[in-house]
Structure formats: C-alpha cells, structure tokens
C-alpha cells in the first residue's frame, strides 16, 4: 500500500508527478498562502539577510522570499533531485534564489551561516526530527530566527455523516506519517535545542470540497488502502465515497486539520 503521505518520504519515486501537483494546488490555496506569509514575517528578514528553507520542495517559498527581499540570499535545500530540478527551473533569472541538494539531518553548511531558517510541513515525513531541528539551530547565527510550520494529524477529521468510517480512514492515514503529532511536539523539541522566546499559533485548514480534499488528503487511495488493510469492507468504502460526493454537492462535506506555527530565537 502507498499514498501521497508515504511517497513524500521518497519524493523521487513513482508518485512524483502527483506530489508536485499536490504542492502546486496547495500553494495556490488562500489558506496556505496566508500561513506561509506568516512564516515569512516570523523570519524578520531585513537588508542583506541570508535565509535557508529546509526541505524546500519545488521552491515556492525560496522563490517568493527571493522576490520579496531582493537584497537577501535565499537558499533552498532538499533531498529530492526531481523537486530541486523543477525549483531551479522555476527560479530561473532570480540570482538570489539558490538551491542545494542535501539531507536535513546533516546540513551541508558551516555553523552560524544564516540569519533565519525555516521548515514547512516536512518534519512530519522526516525520521529523527530532533536531529533536523538541531541542524537548523547549528547553522543559524546568534540572535537569528527559527520558524517551523507542521500539521498535527491528531486534529484531522473528515466528515460526511459517516462518523465511524471517517475515523477509521483518518486512523489509517495517520500511520502514513513518520511523525503524525509533530505539530504539537515542536515547542518541546525547540526547547531541547536551546531555542528561546518560543511562540506558537494554530491555523485550521477547513476543506469543504471533496475535489480539494481528494488532492490534499488522497481520499480515494486511502479508502482503497483501508479495504486492503481490512479496516473497511468494500461496501463500506463505496458507501463512504458516495456519501462524500453527496455531502460535497450539498455543502455539508467537511475536512479539517490544524497546522501549528512555531518560532523562536537563537540565544545571543
């Protein structure tokens, strides 16, 4: 069994085009644009800042920050060659947008190189997230900023009137993430890394369209996985999909997930 969530652990795999489509769709969604803007603001960029976006994917935030802050040097790091190739293509002509291949748990940079470092919805997929955060802290200068945005899949639900079936699906989907509860854990992890002035805000992603939820939460594939795993019968899965289509058409369909935004400073 596989799904989009599992596939993000190896973004150069068979579902790479679907992963890119999912990222493109979310980047055009007002909810994601709003909270991403908040993460940019939390970096407190000024003048000739040097910024790092860890696990940058196809480069949306690197490109956006490079355009907004033309005097800053904005680096993006990712382990997926396909994502990096697309990011470089999309950033063509932006001299202050720079992309590097590498592992978030072993960043290829010296100590205290950056004024701010961010990571967005990637620690959920990374084994040993504390190692990645320690690396982010290591490469950030004293007084610099650390910004993290991660979902808490313990807050996720999808509802179409079939409460028990939706809960079973959410439970199986949650298992596709290396760190499903990372959103709530970031504060404690940042504290362990020595980060100070830690702050947190929660943003609720509310999805009312089945088509949008299909792209973001991979619902059809998850129902198939539930059948394969014996969590649902075939009839239960088909009944749930039918109820979802009806609920979406009437405006009653609802999927919700909290994304937690954390930030803090490196001690002087």
Buried (B, 14 or more C-beta within 10 A) or exposed (E): BBBBBBBBBBBBBEBBEBBBEBBEBBBEBEBBEEBBEBBBEBBBBEEEBBBBBBBBBBBBBBBBBBEEBEEBBBBBBBBBEBBBEBBBEBBEEBEBBBBBEBBBBEBEBEEBBBBBBBBBBBBBBBEEBBBBBBBBBBBBBEEBBBBBBBBBBEBBEBBBEBEEBBEBBBEBBBEBBBBBBBBBBBBEBBEEBEBEEBEBEEBEBEBBBBEBBBBBBBBBBBBBBBBEEEBBEEEBBEBBBEBBBBBBEEEBBBBBBBBBBBBBBBEE
